[in-house]
Amino acid sequence: MRQIVLDTETTGLEPSQGHRIIEIGCVELVNRRPTGNHYHQYLQPGREIDPGAIEVHGITNEFLADKPQFADVADDLMDFIRGAELVIHNAPFDVGFLDHELKQLGGRFDPLSKYCSVLDTLALARQLHPGQKNSLDALCKRYEVDNSQRDLHGALLDAEILADVYLAMTGGQVKLSLDGETDSGGARRQSVRAVAADRKPLPVIHASAAEQTAHEERLAAITKASGHCLWQEE
């Protein structure tokens, strides 16, 4: 399973108002593991960046003056993402901008949905954590993902952070340690204690109907997000 975690930075909020993409960052996952492959490109948008947008990402008109335009890199970008599932936080925003850019190329490309499926991690987070904050920063705090370098938004950095958040959000516990060993490979091991022969049997508490339903919903959410859930295999 090949996934591309993708993020963009733009000149403003609305492609319908002529705003354009100025940075694209992509991180590749294969079978839920980062491969080290990525795509990163700054773009010259052919228009001024809104001051409010500069406050968010820190990218200036002067910095982009000598960068290529989207048309110059479209083939390379599409070759990188074609056939993958795109993992995007607030996907309608980024997909809307990408479709707008593709449309400007005079029929060279169809809309993004012809080449990739899309998983919106914001929608997934809202499903898993209803009524809570589900911004990328909030999810980093919830899943203990380090985002200390995120003073400003940046497409590649945000894609790398989102990849960590997505894997934590959909993967659950990474290592089940029953012998007291540490995940870091340390030598700590708890000594084995014998159970008293006269100890009463432990009570068995079965899950309630509501708990069983919640469990099935959680497994369904994992399957939808990752395409594979070991607990649902027969």
C-alpha positions in Angstrom: 0.0 0.0 0.0 1.6 3.3 -1.1 0.5 6.5 0.5 1.6 10.1 0.0 1.3 12.5 3.0 0.8 15.9 1.3 0.6 19.5 2.3 0.6 22.8 0.5 1.2 26.5 1.2 -0.6 29.1 -0.8 -0.9 32.9 -1.5 -4.3 33.1 0.1 -7.4 31.1 1.0 -9.5 30.9 -2.2 -8.4 29.6 -5.6 -11.6 31.1 -7.0 -10.1 34.5 -6.2 -6.9 33.7 -8.2 -4.8 32.4 -5.3 -2.1 29.9 -6.1 0.1 27.2 -4.6 3.6 28.4 -3.6 4.9 25.3 -1.8 4.2 21.5 -2.1 5.6 18.9 0.3 5.1 15.2 0.0 6.3 12.2 2.2 6.0 8.7 0.9 4.7 5.8 3.1 4.7 2.2 1.9 2.9 -0.4 4.0 2.6 2.3 6.7 6.4 2.8 6.9 8.2 6.0 5.8 10.5 5.2 2.8 12.7 8.3 3.0 11.4 9.4 -0.4 9.8 12.8 -0.6 8.9 15.6 -3.0 9.4 19.2 -2.2 9.0 22.3 -4.4 8.6 26.0 -4.0 6.7 27.7 -6.7 6.5 31.2 -8.3 2.8 32.0 -8.3 2.7 34.9 -10.7 0.9 37.1 -8.2 1.4 38.8 -4.8 1.1 36.8 -1.6 -1.5 38.1 0.9 0.1 39.6 4.0 -2.0 37.4 6.2 -0.6 34.3 4.4 3.0 35.5 4.9 2.3 35.7 8.6 1.3 32.0 8.6 4.1 30.5 6.5 6.8 33.2 6.2 7.3 32.7 2.5 7.8 36.1 0.7 7.4 37.3 -2.8 11.1 38.0 -3.1 12.0 34.4 -2.0 9.8 33.0 -4.8 11.0 35.3 -7.6 13.4 32.8 -9.2 11.4 29.6 -8.5 9.6 27.6 -11.2 5.9 27.8 -11.9 3.5 25.0 -11.3 3.4 24.2 -15.0 7.1 23.6 -15.0 6.9 20.9 -12.3 3.5 19.4 -12.9 4.8 16.3 -14.6 7.2 15.5 -11.9 4.6 16.0 -9.2 2.0 13.9 -10.8 4.5 11.1 -11.5 5.3 11.1 -7.7 1.7 10.9 -6.5 0.0 9.0 -9.3 -1.7 5.8 -8.0 -1.2 6.6 -4.3 -3.6 7.4 -1.5 -3.1 11.0 -0.5 -3.2 11.6 3.2 -4.0 15.3 3.8 -5.2 17.3 6.8 -8.3 19.3 5.7 -8.1 17.7 2.3 -10.7 19.9 0.5 -8.4 22.9 0.9 -5.3 21.3 -0.7 -7.3 19.3 -3.3 -9.2 22.4 -4.3 -5.9 24.2 -4.9 -4.3 21.3 -6.8 -7.3 20.9 -9.0 -7.3 24.6 -9.7 -3.6 24.4 -10.7 -4.2 21.4 -12.9 -7.1 23.1 -14.6 -4.8 26.0 -15.6 -2.7 23.6 -17.7 -5.1 23.5 -20.7 -6.2 19.9 -20.5 -2.9 18.3 -19.8 -4.3 16.7 -16.7 -7.7 15.6 -15.3 -8.8 16.4 -11.8 -6.8 14.9 -9.0 -9.4 12.2 -8.3 -8.6 10.5 -11.6 -5.1 9.7 -10.3 -5.3 9.4 -6.5 -7.7 8.5 -3.7 -7.7 10.9 -0.7 -7.9 10.4 3.0 -8.7 13.5 5.1 -7.1 13.2 8.5 -9.1 16.1 9.8 -12.4 14.2 9.1 -10.9 11.1 10.6 -9.8 13.0 13.7 -13.2 14.5 14.1 -14.7 11.0 13.9 -12.3 9.6 16.5 -12.3 12.7 18.8 -15.7 14.4 18.4 -16.1 17.8 20.1 -12.3 18.2 20.6 -9.7 20.4 18.9 -8.4 18.5 15.9 -5.9 20.9 14.4 -2.5 19.5 13.5 -1.0 21.1 16.6 -3.7 19.7 18.8 -3.2 16.2 17.4 0.5 16.5 17.9 -0.1 17.2 21.6 -2.7 14.4 21.9 -0.5 11.8 20.3 2.8 13.1 21.7 4.3 14.0 18.3 7.2 16.4 18.5 6.3 19.6 16.6 8.8 21.9 18.4 10.3 23.0 15.0 6.9 24.2 13.7 7.2 28.0 14.4 5.7 28.7 11.0 3.8 26.5 8.6 5.9 24.8 5.9 4.6 22.2 3.5 7.4 19.6 3.8 7.7 19.9 7.6 3.9 19.8 8.0 3.8 16.7 5.8 6.5 15.0 7.9 4.6 15.9 11.1 1.3 14.8 9.7 2.8 11.4 8.7 3.8 10.8 12.3 0.4 11.9 13.6 -1.5 9.7 11.0 0.5 6.6 11.9 -0.1 7.2 15.6 -3.7 8.0 15.1 -4.4 4.9 13.1 -1.9 2.4 14.4 -2.6 2.3 18.1 0.0 0.6 20.3 3.3 0.0 18.4 4.8 -2.7 20.7 3.1 -5.0 23.1 5.6 -5.8 25.8 4.5 -8.5 28.2 7.9 -9.3 29.7 8.8 -5.9 31.2 11.4 -5.0 28.6 11.6 -1.3 27.5 10.9 -0.2 23.9 14.4 1.4 23.8 16.1 -2.0 24.0 17.2 -1.5 27.6 18.0 -4.5 29.8 15.3 -3.9 32.4 13.3 -7.1 33.0 10.9 -7.7 35.8 11.5 -10.8 37.9 8.9 -13.5 37.6 6.7 -14.0 40.7 4.9 -17.2 41.3 1.1 -17.0 41.9 0.0 -18.2 45.3 -1.6 -21.6 45.1 -4.6 -20.6 47.2 -5.4 -17.4 45.3 -9.0 -17.2 44.2 -9.7 -17.3 40.4 -9.8 -13.8 38.8 -13.3 -12.6 37.9 -14.1 -12.5 34.1 -15.8 -9.2 33.2 -17.3 -9.3 29.7 -17.7 -6.3 27.6 -21.1 -4.6 27.6 -23.1 -4.2 24.4 -22.1 -0.5 24.3 -18.5 -1.3 24.8 -18.6 -4.0 22.1 -20.2 -1.5 19.7 -17.5 1.1 20.4 -14.8 -1.5 19.8 -16.3 -2.4 16.4 -16.5 1.2 15.5 -12.9 1.8 16.4 -11.8 -1.2 14.3 -13.9 0.1 11.4 -12.2 3.5 11.6 -8.8 1.9 11.6 -9.7 -0.1 8.5 -11.0 2.9 6.7 -8.0 5.0 7.5 -5.3 2.4 6.8 -7.0 -0.1 4.5 -6.0 -3.0 6.8 -6.8 -4.0 10.4 -5.2 -7.2 11.8 -7.9 -7.5 14.5 -10.6 -8.0 11.8 -8.7 -10.8 10.0 -10.4 -14.2 10.2 
